[in-house]
Amino acid sequence: MRKLIVAVVVLALLYGGYWFVGKSQIQSRLAEALVEIDAGPMDIDYSALKTRGFPSRFDTTLTDLVIDSPDAAVRWETSIFQLLALSYQPNNVRAYFPQEQVFIIDGERLTLFTDEMVARGQVSANASLSFEQAELELLNPRLQSEEGAELTLARLFAAMRLTPETTQTYDAYIEARAIVLPDALRQLLDPENAQPAVIESLRLDGDVVLSAPLQLNGASETPPRIDMLSIHEFAFEWGEMSLSAIGDVVPDQAGLLNGSITLSARNWQTVLDLAVIAGAIPDEQRLFYVGIIDSLDETPHITDTLTTTLMITDGQMSLGPLPLGPAPRLR
């Protein structure tokens, strides 16, 4: 019995030592990282950094955190920001945000309210800290301007993970549900309220192939380049209207895209009706646009659905014979 008590005491002392060493490492390295970032083009300020949670957790809290972008065009202010991890699994971290945060974008102050906002991240337990997965979830977010205009959602979820059995391919997913636009934007898009007040969903599911693995402690300071983008599903649903897309694009050495994306629009005539009502298209030209769109339709036998292919060649986009101009560059 005596030996058992001694063994328990020794193990407790060893574990306690591990926790306090871990706490010290977390605080010092995070503080050093923040100082290094602040010395660069970004500005970071905070009033306190503390780690608690003995014996089972490493709970690190930053208070009065303020981050300014290099050009000072974007500023983030939050009263508290927490990084939480189990002491026996420090490579799996959760980040918790307060229910009220402030963003200042080009001088305009926006306040983000949420019922809950949490991020989760995991890296491999190796020297390079290879990225494995990350998630961000917001429940009932409301983005409010100083004038009172609001963009609201029921849920916003984004995730990225290393694709199984690969080293530099990543699954990416984002979904927004029950979107309510600000009144001014709603009136601009749908002045006669012909569409439902709530946009059902916006969803994107795809893959990103990078030139090198993502590593938090990588040897190279140059971020990996995008070698390919694959869209497995893009879906937008608003009332009886919907838009979907699928395809692949690949940038060349100069960043010019090549590839194709198949687009499918259900009840596309409603979009034209909204454009006419909003004054974007003169009523007398509606049939002209209908004719152009019909000529691009690859499935004319499906009367309520338009299917066409967006071709991208050497950075130039076109729908059939209709040129659309340059595509965005990825490099």
N, C-alpha and C positions, 0 to 999 in steps of 0.2 A: 504493500500500500504506500509505503514511504517513497519507494522508487517511482511509483506512478505519479505521486504528487510532485516530486522533483521534475519528472519528465514534462508534466503539464506546465509547471512554472517556467521551465526552460523554453518550451515551445511558445508560450505566451510572450516571454521576453523577446525571443527571436522575431515573432510576428509583429510585436509592437515596434521593434527596431526597424523592420521592413517598412511599416506604415509611415513612421516619421521620416525615414530616408526618402520614401516615395513622395511624401508631402513636400519635402524640401526641394526635391528634383522638379516636381510639377510646378511649384511656385516660381522657382528660379528660372527654369527654362521658358515658362510662359512669359515671365517678366522680360527676359532677354529677347524673346521673339518680338514682343510688343515694342521694345526699345529699338530693335533693328528695323521694324516696319516704320516706326515713327521717324527714324533717321532718313528714310527714303522719301519718295514723293507723296506718300499718304501721311496724314496727321492723325494720331491717336492720343486720346486723353482719358484718364479715369481717376477716381478718387481713392479706391482701395481694391486690393486683390488678396483674397484669403482662401485657404483650403481647410475644410473641416471634414467630419464624417468618420472619425475613428470609432470602431476598428474596421468596419466592413466596406467603407466607401471613401472615394476621393471626390469631394464636392467642392469645386472651385467657383467662387463668386466674384464677379467684377461689378463694381457699383459706379454709377454716373459715367457710363461709357459713351464716348463721342468719337466718331470716325468721320474724317473728311476725305473725299476723293482727291487725287492729285491736282485736278483743275478747280477744286472747290465747288464744282457744280452739284455734287451730291453730298449730303451730310446725314448721318444716322445718329440719333440720340436715344439712349435707353437708360432707365434708372437702375436696372439690374440685368445681368446676364450670367447664366449659370452653366457650367460644364460638370456633368455628373458621370462617375464611372465606379464600378465595383472594384475594390482594391485588388481582387484576384483576377480581374479582367480589364486592366487599364487601357487596352487597345480598342475597347468598345465604349464609345462615349455618347451621351445624350446631352443636348443643349436645350435649355428652357429659356423662353423669352417672356417678358411681362405682357400683360393684357393691353398695354398702351405703349406705343412707340412713335417716334417722330422722324419723318424724313423731310429734308429740305432739298428740293430739286429745282435748280435754276432759280433760286429765290422764292419758290412757292412752298409753303409749309403744308405738309400732308401728315395726318395722324392715322396710324393703323391701330384699330381695335380688334381684338380676337378673344374668343372664349378660351382658346388654348393654342399655343404655337410651340412646336417641339421639333428639333432636328436630331437625327441619329446618324452616327458614323462609325465605321469599323475599318481598321487597317490590319494588315498581317503583322504578327509578332516577330518581325525580322528587322535587321539593321536599317533597311531602306524604308520601312513602314509603308509597304505597298498598299495602295487603295483597294478596298474590297467592296464596300457599299456605303450609300448614304441616302437618307430620306429627309424630307421636310413636309410637315403637315400643319395646316392652319384650319381651325374650326370656326365657322361663322366670322370670317374676316370682313371688316368694314374699313375702306380707305376713304377718309373724309378730308376735304379741302377746308381752308379757313372760311370760305363762303358758304359751307354747308353741303356742297355737292358730294354725293357718296357713290362709290362702287362697292357692291356687296356680293358675297358668295356664301353658299352653304359650306363648301369645303374646297380647299386647294391642296393638292398632294403632288409632290415631285419626288422621283427616286432615280438612282443610278447605281449600277452594280457591275462588277467584273463578270463578263459572260463565262459560265462554267467551261473549263477545259480550254481557256484561251489566256493570253498574257496581256493583250492590249486592245481587246474589243470590249465595249461597255454597252450594256442595255440602258436605255434612257426612257423615262416615262413621266408624263405630266398630265394632270386632269383637274379641271375646274368644273364644279357642279352648281347649278341654280344661280346663274349670274344675273344680277340686276344692274343695269347701266345707270349712270347719272342721268337725271332728267334732261339736261341740255343735250347730251349725246343721244339719248333715246328720241328726243324730238327731231334731231337732225336726221337720224336714220329712218325713223318711222313716225312722221309728223301726225298721221291720222290714227295711230295706235292700232294698226291692222294686225300687228303681231302680238303674241303673248308678252306680258310684262317680264317674264322670266325666261332667260336663255337656258335650255336644259343642260347642255354640257359642251365642253371643249376638251378634246383629248388628243394626245400625241404619244405614239409608241414607236421606238426606233432603236437603231444601233449606231454607235460611233466607233470607228476604227482609228486608233491613234498611231503615230509613228514610234511611240515608245510607251511603256507602262507608266501609269500615274504613281508617283512616289512622293510621300511627304518629306522624306529625307534622302532624295535622289542625289546622285553625283553631279548631274547636269543642272545648271541654272536656267537653261532655255526650256520653256514649256513644250511638251509634245505637240506636233502638228496633227491636224485632222487629215487622215488619208482617205476616208470614205464615210458618207452618211447614208444610212438606209432608213426609209420611212416604211414601217410595217403597217401603221395605221395613223392617219390623221382624220379626225371626225369632229364636225361642228353641227349641232342640232339646235334649231330655233323654230318652234312651232312645227309647221309642216315642211319647212325648208331644212335641207341638210347638205353638207359638203364633206366629201371624203377624198383622201389622196393616198397613193402608195407609189414608191419608186426609190431609185438610188442615184446619188450624185457623187462624183469623184473630182477633187481639185487637182490641177496639174502643178508643176513646180512654181508657177507664178501665182497660184491661187485661183485661176480661172476654172469654173465648173464645167463638167461634162456629165451628161446623164439624161434621164427622163423621169417624169412623174405623171402618173395617170390620175386625172381628176374626174370626179363624178359628183354631179349636183342634182339633187332631187327637188322638183318643183322650182326650177330655176326661173321660170316666168315670174314668180313672186318677187324675185330680186329686181327684175326689170320694173315691175309695178312700183316697188318702193323707190327706185331711182327716179321714176317719172314723178311720183308724188312729192319727193324731196326736191325736185327741180334739177337734178343732176343730168337728166336726159329729157329733152323736149318731147312732149307727147306725140307730136307729128313724126318723130324719128324712131318711135318704138318698133314699128314693123321693120325698119331698116336694120336695127340691131338684132331683131329676131331672126332675120334672114342670115346675117353674119354668123350668129351662134348656131343656127341649124346647119350651116355648111361645115362647121367644125365637129359636129356630133358624130361619134363613131358608132353609136347605137341608136339610129333613128327609129328603130322599131319599138324602142321603149319610150313612149311619148312624154312621160313626165320626168325623165331623167336624161341629163346631158352628160356624156362621157367623152373626154378628149385628153390628149397627151401633151404635156408641156415638155418640149424638147429644149435641152441646153447644150449648146455646142460652142466650145472655146469662149465660154462666158457670156454668150448671147442667147436670149430666150425667145421662143416662138411657139405659137399654137397653130399647128398646121402651117399654112402659108402666111399666117399673120405674125409679123415680128413684134416683139414686146420690149426690146431693149436689153441692156446689160443685166446679168444676174449678180447678186452679191458675191464678193470675193471672200474666201476663207483663209487667205494668207496675206 
